[in-house]
Amino acid sequence: MKTLCQILSVLIGLVCAVLMLFGIIPLLGWTLWATLGLCVLGIIFGAFPERKIGLTINVAVAVVAILRLFLGGGVV
């Protein structure tokens, strides 16, 4: 069960990282909101396993997405 959570968390983190790359492009910032939603799901799955690589990936992507939204005016 913990291995499945770890694999899911890493996969979600990688998908979020790709979505975040599209969200950095101007006028595509709306994809960052989807990225944040998926990151929360990845953080939940990444909290259970002993190895926290998925959690780390998802938190890093979420921080960059929040920073980009904040700089673009998407988070007030």
Contacts in CASP RR format, 6 or more apart in sequence:
PFRMAT RR
TARGET T0000
AUTHOR 0000-0000-0000
METHOD contacts of the structure
MODEL  1
MKTLCQILSVLIGLVCAVLMLFGIIPLLGWTLWATLGLCVLGIIFGAFPE
RKIGLTINVAVAVVAILRLFLGGGVV
1 48 0 8 1.000
2 48 0 8 1.000
2 49 0 8 1.000
2 50 0 8 1.000
3 49 0 8 1.000
5 45 0 8 1.000
5 46 0 8 1.000
5 48 0 8 1.000
5 49 0 8 1.000
6 45 0 8 1.000
6 46 0 8 1.000
6 49 0 8 1.000
6 51 0 8 1.000
6 53 0 8 1.000
6 54 0 8 1.000
8 42 0 8 1.000
8 45 0 8 1.000
9 42 0 8 1.000
9 43 0 8 1.000
9 45 0 8 1.000
9 46 0 8 1.000
9 49 0 8 1.000
9 53 0 8 1.000
9 54 0 8 1.000
9 55 0 8 1.000
9 57 0 8 1.000
9 58 0 8 1.000
10 53 0 8 1.000
10 54 0 8 1.000
10 57 0 8 1.000
12 38 0 8 1.000
12 39 0 8 1.000
12 41 0 8 1.000
12 42 0 8 1.000
12 45 0 8 1.000
12 54 0 8 1.000
12 58 0 8 1.000
13 38 0 8 1.000
13 39 0 8 1.000
13 42 0 8 1.000
13 54 0 8 1.000
13 57 0 8 1.000
13 58 0 8 1.000
13 61 0 8 1.000
14 57 0 8 1.000
15 38 0 8 1.000
16 35 0 8 1.000
16 38 0 8 1.000
16 39 0 8 1.000
16 42 0 8 1.000
16 57 0 8 1.000
16 58 0 8 1.000
16 61 0 8 1.000
16 62 0 8 1.000
16 65 0 8 1.000
17 57 0 8 1.000
17 61 0 8 1.000
19 31 0 8 1.000
19 32 0 8 1.000
19 34 0 8 1.000
19 35 0 8 1.000
19 38 0 8 1.000
20 31 0 8 1.000
20 32 0 8 1.000
20 35 0 8 1.000
20 61 0 8 1.000
20 64 0 8 1.000
20 65 0 8 1.000
20 68 0 8 1.000
22 28 0 8 1.000
22 31 0 8 1.000
23 29 0 8 1.000
23 30 0 8 1.000
23 31 0 8 1.000
23 32 0 8 1.000
23 35 0 8 1.000
23 65 0 8 1.000
23 68 0 8 1.000
24 68 0 8 1.000
29 68 0 8 1.000
29 69 0 8 1.000
29 74 0 8 1.000
32 65 0 8 1.000
32 68 0 8 1.000
32 69 0 8 1.000
33 69 0 8 1.000
35 61 0 8 1.000
35 62 0 8 1.000
35 65 0 8 1.000
36 62 0 8 1.000
36 65 0 8 1.000
36 66 0 8 1.000
36 69 0 8 1.000
39 58 0 8 1.000
39 59 0 8 1.000
39 61 0 8 1.000
39 62 0 8 1.000
39 65 0 8 1.000
40 62 0 8 1.000
42 54 0 8 1.000
42 55 0 8 1.000
42 58 0 8 1.000
43 55 0 8 1.000
43 58 0 8 1.000
43 59 0 8 1.000
43 62 0 8 1.000
45 54 0 8 1.000
46 52 0 8 1.000
46 54 0 8 1.000
46 55 0 8 1.000
46 58 0 8 1.000
47 55 0 8 1.000
66 75 0 8 1.000
69 75 0 8 1.000
END
